Amino acid sequence: MTLASIALWVLATGWLLGTLGAALSQPLKRLRLNRIPSPSPALPVSLIVPVSSPAPALSQCATSLAALDYPALEIILCCDEADRAAATAIEAAVQRHPTLKSRAVAPVALGNPKSALLAAAVPLAAHDLLLLSDDNVVSSSQRIAEHLAVRAAGHGLVSACALGEAAESFWGEVDAAFMNGQFARLQCAGDAVGLSFSTGKSMLVSRRDLLASGGFAPSGNTMCEDAVVQRQLVRSGQKVALTAEPVRQPIGRRDFGEVWHRHLRWATCRRQYAPLLFGLELIASAPVAVLAGGAAAGSLGLGFASGASATAVIFLGAEWIFLRLAGWPTGRAFPAAWAARELLAPVLWLAALLPRRRTYWRNRPLSLRR
C-alpha cells in the first residue's frame, strides 16, 4: 500500500511539474523555430468570425480585430440570417469599425451551430488563407503575423491556446482556472514536445486544404469541430502547431450551470479525441495526488493530514508560480477557484464517461447524433 501510494504520488507530481516546465518552454521553442523573414508582399488573409447570440464579448473582440496590424486582411463577421440579436450586434460593431464586414448567411444543415455558420461563410472569403476565430476572442495586434510565421515554418494548421481573463463572478474565476491552469498548460506542453492540438478559438488554415480534407461536414454532429478538423488535416498530411502568444477570452459573469455544461462538453471531446490525455486527467489529478500523499505519509507514520495538506500546497503553489512566470491571468480568488476546479474535475470526468445525446452550448440544448 505504501509503495503504491508513493508511486501514484510521484506520477501525479511528476506529471504536474513536467507539464508546467514544458508549457513554460513552448514560447521559446516557437520563437526559435519561427525566425523567418516576413513574406513580401504580405500574404492576404480572410479572418472569419461566426457570431451567435448571446455574444457579450463581441464589442471587445471587434475592437481588437480592427486594431490588427496587418496590411492584407479581410475581416468578416457572419451570423445566421435568422439570428436578429447577433445581426444587431454585428451591425453595431461594423458601425464603430468600418473596416469590418458583415455577412448574414443561411447556415448549412449541420447539428453544430458553429460548423453550420463556417461552412456557409468560408466560400464568401476573398482569400485562400483563412483565420477562423470565435466571437469572444480578443486579439493582440500581431496575431496575424504570429500565425503566419508558424505556417511559414511548415505547419498547415496553426492555432493558439486561449486564456480566460476578466472574470466577474466566482464561477467565472473557476472557468478561468480550467482554461489557464489546466487546458492552456496542457496544450502548450503538448506543443513543446511535438504533440500539438488545436482549439477552435483561433485556427489558420488554407481553404483549399480545409475543403480537400472534408470541410466542416464531418464535424457537424459533434461539438468537437476543432478536433475533427485537425484530424482531417493531419490525415491529409498537414502538420499542426501553436503560436507562442495565446489569445484571450474575457469571461465576465458565469454561473455554476454554465461552467458545468461547458467543461462537460470539453471533457467529452477529450474522451473522444484524446483518450490518453483524458485518462491521465484523473490518475494525475490533484485530488488523487492529495489522497496518495496522505496515505503514503500515514503509512510512514507522518500522519495522513500532513501528507495530504503538503501535497495540496505543492500543487497549488506550483501552478500559481507557473501562471506568474508565464504572465497568464490568475484571478483575484485563485486559491478558492483552484480548489473548486480540482473538486469539480473528477465529477466532470466521470460524467463524461456516460453516453449523452444532448449537450449545451451558450445555454442552448443541442441534440447530437454522436
N, C-alpha and C positions, 0 to 999 in steps of 0.2 A: 504493500500500500504506500509506504514511504517513497520507494523508488518511482512508482507510477505517478505519484503526486509531484515529485520533483521534476520528472521528465515532462509532464504536462505544463508545469510552471515554466520550465526552461523553453519549451516550444512556444508558448504564448508570448513570453517576454522577448525571446529572440525574434519572433515574427514582428512584434511591435517595433523594436529598436531597429531591426533590419529594414523594414519598410519606411520608417521615418528617415533613416540615413539615405536610402535610395531616392526618396522623394526630394530631399534637400539637394541631391546631386543632379537631379534631372535638368534644371535650368542651365547649369554649367555644361552638361553634355550637349544640349541643344545649341547653345550659343557657340560651342566649339565646332560642332559639325556644320553649322549653317552660315559660316562666314563666306558668303558667296556674293559677288557684286550684284547690285540691283540691275535687272534687265532694262535695256534701253532700246526702243521706247517701252514704257510700262505696259505690262500685260493687262488688258481690260478685264474687269471682274463685275459680275452681277451679284449683288447681295440681296437675298430674298428673305423676307421676314413674314411668316404666316402669323396672322393676328386673329385671336379668338377672344371673345368676351367671356368673363371679365379679363381685362388686361391692365391691371393697376400700375405696372411699371413702364407702360408704353411711352409715356412722356419722357422719362429719363432715358429710355432706350433710344428714342428718336433723336433727342438732343445729342447723345454720344455718336450716333450714326452720322448726323450732319457735320460733326467735328472731325470725322475721319480724314487723315492726311494721306490722300492717295489721288493721283490725277485722273485715272481712267476707271471711274467707278459709277455703276448704276445701282441705285438703291430702290427696291420695290417692297412696299408694304401691301400685303394681299390679305383678303378675307373672303369668307363665304358671302355671296351676294345677298343672302337672306339674313345675315347677321348684322342688324342695323346698329347695335351698340358698338361692335367692332368697326364698322364703317364710319360711324361718327367720330370715334377715337382717332382713326387714321386721318380723316379729313382735318381734324384739329391739329394733328402733328404736321401734316403737309402745309397747312397754312402758316405754321410757325417756322417751318424749314422747307422752303420751296424746292430744294434740291432733291427731296424725296419724291417718289412716285407712288400713286395709289392704284391698286388693281382689285376690282371685285370679280370673283371667279365663281364658276359653278363647280363645286368640288367633285372629284371623281368618286364613284360609288365604292368607298372603302370604309371599313369599320373604324380605323384610326383617323381622327379628325385632322391631325397634323399631316399625315401622309396624304390624305384626300386633298388638302389645300396645296401641298407642294407638288403633287402630281399634276394639278391643273395649272399651277403658276410657272413651273420650270420651263415649259415651252414658250412662255412670254418673254423670257430673259433675252436680252440683246447679245449676250456674250456666252462663250462656251464655259469659261471658268465661273463656277458658282460658289458663293459663300452662303450657306444655309444657316440661319440664326434665329433663335427664339425671340419672342416679343418682350421678354423680361431680362434680356442680356444688355449690360452696359459695356461698351467697347472702350479700349484705350485708343488713342489717336493713331498708333502704329499697328493696329490689329491686322490690317490687310498685308502690310509689308512683312510682318512676322509670319503669317500663314504662308505667304509666297516663298519666303526663304526656306521654310521646311519643305515645301513642294519642290523647290529647285534642287534640294539635296536628294531627290529621288523618291518622294512619297506621293502616291496618288490620292490618298485621303489624309487630310490634315485636320486635326481637331484641337480643342483646348479644354482643360479642366475648368469647371465653374465653381466659383467661391460664393458662398452666401454672406451677405452683409446687410447692415441697416435693419436688423430685426427690431420690431416694435412690440413684441409680446414674449412671454416666457417660451411658449411653444415655437415661436419664431426663432428664438435662440437655440432650441433643440434642433430645429430644422437645419440651422447653420452648422451646428456641431456635427450632424450627419454629413453635410455636404463637404465641410472643410477637413475635419479631423479624421474622417473615415473615407469617403469616396474620392475626394481630390488627392488625398495622401496615397491611396492605393493606385489611383490612375497614374499619378506622376511616378510612383515607384515602379509600376509595370513598364512605363515608357523608358525609364532609366536602364532597365535590364532587357529591353527589346520585346516586351510583351505589351504592346500598346493597344488600348481600346478607346474608341471614340465616344463622344457624347453629343447628342443632338443639339446642345446649346450652340455649338459652333462647328461647322463641317465645310471644309473647302474641297471641292471635287470638280472634275471635268464633267460637263453634262453628257458628253459623248461616252465617257467611261461609265457614268451612272446608268444611262439608259441601256448601254450594251450589256451591263451586268444584271439587268432586270428591273431597274427603276424602283418605284415605290409600291408597286402592286403586291410583291411578296410580303411586305410589312403591313399590309392593310388590315389584317385581322389580329394584330398584336400591338401592344403599346410599347414594344421594344424596337421601334423603327431604326434607331441608330445602330443597334447590334445587328439587325438584319441587313441593313445597307452595308455595314462593314464586312460581314460575312460574304456577301455577294461580291464585293470589290476584291477582297483577298483571294477568293476562288478564281477571279479573273486575272490574278497576277499583280494586283496593286499592293503597295506597302502602306502602312499606317503609322503615323507619329503625331505627337502633341507639340504645340508651340511651347516656348519657355515661359511665356506670360499667360496667366489664366484670364478668363473673362469673369465678370462679376454679375451677380444677380441680387438686386435689392429684394429682401424678403418681406418686409413690412409686418403686418399682423397675421398670425396663424393661430388656429385653434387646434386642439388635440386631434379632431377628426381629420383635418387637412393633412397634418403630419403623418398620421397613421396610414391613410389611403395612399399618400404619395410614396411613402417608403415601403409599404407593402407591394406597391406596383413595381418599384425598383428592385426589391428583393426577389420578386418573382422573375423579373428579367434576368437577374444574375443566376438564379437557379437554372433557368433555361439555357442561357448562352455562356455562362462562366461557372460551370458546376464545381470545378476545383476550388476556385476562389470562394464560392458560396459555402462549401464545406468547411473551409478554413475559418470562415467568419465566426462560426460557433466554437470550434475547437480552440482557436487562438483568441477568443474574446476576453475582455476584462473580467466579466463575472466568473468564467471558468478559471481564469488565472487566479482570481482572488480566492476562490474555493480551494484550488490546488495549493496555493501558497499557505492558506490557513491549515489545510490538512497536513502538509509537509512540516510546517512549524510545530503543529500539535504533536506529530509523531516523534519529533526531535526534542520534545519537552519544552519548547519555547512558547507554547500557547497558540491556540487557533486564532484568537483575536489579533494578536500581534502580527502573525504572518499575513492574515487577510488585510489588515489595515495598511501594513507596509507595502503590500502589492498594489493596493488601490492608489496609494500616494505615488508609487513609481509610475504607474500607468497614467494617472492624471498629470503628474509633473512632466513626464517625458513628452506628452502631447502638447502641453502648454509651451514648453521650451521650443518644440518644433515649430509651432504656429508663430511664435515670436521671431525665431530665426528666419523663417520663410517670409515674414512680413504679411501673413494672412490674418484675417479678422478673427478675434477670439470672443468678442461679445462681452457685455457687462456682467452676465450671470454665468460665465463659462463653467465654473466647478459644478454648479447645480444642473446646468444643461448637459454637461458631460455625464453626470450620474444618471440623469433621466434617460439619456440616449443609451447608455450601457444596460440599464434595466429593461428598456423597451426593445432593444435589438434582438435578444433571444426569442422574445414573444413573436416579433415580426418574422424571424427566421422560421419558427415552427408554423406560423400561419401561411408562409409562402409555400410550404410543402403540400398544403391542401389544394385539391382541384377547385378551380374557380371559373365560372362562366361570365363573371361580371367584374369590372374594375371601375374606379372612379378617377376622373380627370377634371380638374377645376370644379370639383363638387358635382360633376355631372356623371350619372351612371352610364356605363357603356357596356353593351353585351359583345363578347368576343367569341369567335368560333374556336380559337385555340390560344 
